[in-house]
Amino acid sequence: MIDILRTMESLTRIKSGCQCCCVYEQLNATHAVLYVEQWESRETLQQHVRSSMYMRLLTAMELSSEEPEIQFHEVSETRGLEFIEEIRSESGG
């Protein structure tokens, strides 16, 4: 399964709209695997999930010895240094 995820990682990274795709392995008794994708918009994510390539990822998840935990996180706003400055100035420090 890890080979399939590594292949997916390299193919997904080059897709238009993909900002990040990584596979992480926890090398202990549990040997957990974390697969992360980050997309520039909801639309590019939806296109990817509808693709035949994503079907390969779903197939790989079916090979797992345990039921995969799947989570989608959406960020409504991205802020930078100005956010830190705003918070720190509010607290007086």
C-alpha positions as MATLAB code, in Angstrom:
seq = 'MIDILRTMESLTRIKSGCQCCCVYEQLNATHAVLYVEQWESRETLQQHVRSSMYMRLLTAMELSSEEPEIQFHEVSETRGLEFIEEIRSESGG';
ca = [
       0.000    0.000    0.000;
       2.806    2.457    0.818;
       4.127    2.071   -2.741;
       0.730    3.073   -4.127;
       0.646    6.117   -1.843;
       4.178    7.149   -2.878;
       3.150    6.906   -6.536;
       0.022    8.943   -5.822;
       2.158   11.523   -4.030;
       4.399   12.079   -7.040;
       1.494   12.165   -9.516;
      -0.647   14.469   -7.384;
       2.113   16.998   -6.664;
       2.314   17.943  -10.350;
      -1.442   18.443  -10.821;
      -2.661   21.963  -11.391;
      -4.023   23.387   -8.144;
      -2.095   21.038   -5.856;
      -0.089   22.998   -3.301;
       1.256   20.029   -1.352;
       1.089   16.251   -1.277;
       3.074   14.196    1.253;
       3.218   10.704    2.702;
       4.432   10.282    6.276;
       5.175    6.946    7.935;
       5.339    6.276   11.654;
       7.983    3.598   12.005;
       6.988    1.928   15.248;
       4.766   -0.968   16.236;
       1.658    0.695   14.765;
       3.300    1.626   11.456;
       0.714    4.361   10.858;
       0.648    6.201    7.547;
      -0.494    9.783    7.017;
      -1.320   10.962    3.491;
      -1.860   14.727    3.132;
      -3.001   16.799    0.171;
      -3.428   20.567    0.099;
      -5.352   22.262   -2.713;
      -5.563   25.917   -3.722;
      -9.365   25.882   -3.814;
     -12.401   23.770   -3.111;
     -12.970   23.516   -6.866;
      -9.527   22.011   -7.573;
     -10.008   19.557   -4.706;
     -13.403   18.516   -6.046;
     -11.979   17.996   -9.547;
      -9.254   15.822   -8.059;
     -11.684   13.737   -5.966;
     -13.770   13.094   -9.101;
     -10.708   11.981  -11.119;
      -9.778    8.431  -12.038;
      -6.447    9.003  -10.301;
      -8.255    9.579   -6.992;
      -9.992    6.248   -7.504;
      -6.521    4.668   -7.144;
      -6.189    6.312   -3.737;
      -9.577    4.959   -2.675;
      -8.520    1.493   -3.827;
      -5.300    1.757   -1.799;
      -7.307    2.699    1.292;
      -9.402   -0.434    0.838;
      -6.175   -2.480    1.139;
      -5.558   -1.134    4.626;
      -5.668   -3.656    7.464;
      -7.672   -1.097    9.483;
     -10.405    1.268    8.408;
      -8.737    4.521    7.323;
      -9.536    7.748    9.120;
     -10.345   10.408    6.550;
     -10.583   14.121    7.325;
     -11.055   17.191    5.152;
     -10.065   20.526    6.673;
     -11.055   23.828    5.113;
      -9.397   27.119    5.943;
     -11.652   30.131    5.589;
      -8.909   32.719    5.990;
      -5.134   32.847    5.818;
      -3.237   35.543    7.669;
       0.415   36.286    8.260;
       2.609   38.379   10.509;
      -0.027   41.102   10.782;
      -2.201   38.615   12.710;
       0.528   38.082   15.311;
       1.077   41.821   15.595;
      -2.672   42.430   15.995;
      -3.007   39.874   18.783;
       0.105   40.984   20.607;
      -0.927   44.654   20.469;
      -4.350   43.798   21.929;
      -2.779   42.134   24.963;
      -0.495   45.096   25.608;
       2.645   43.110   25.107;
];
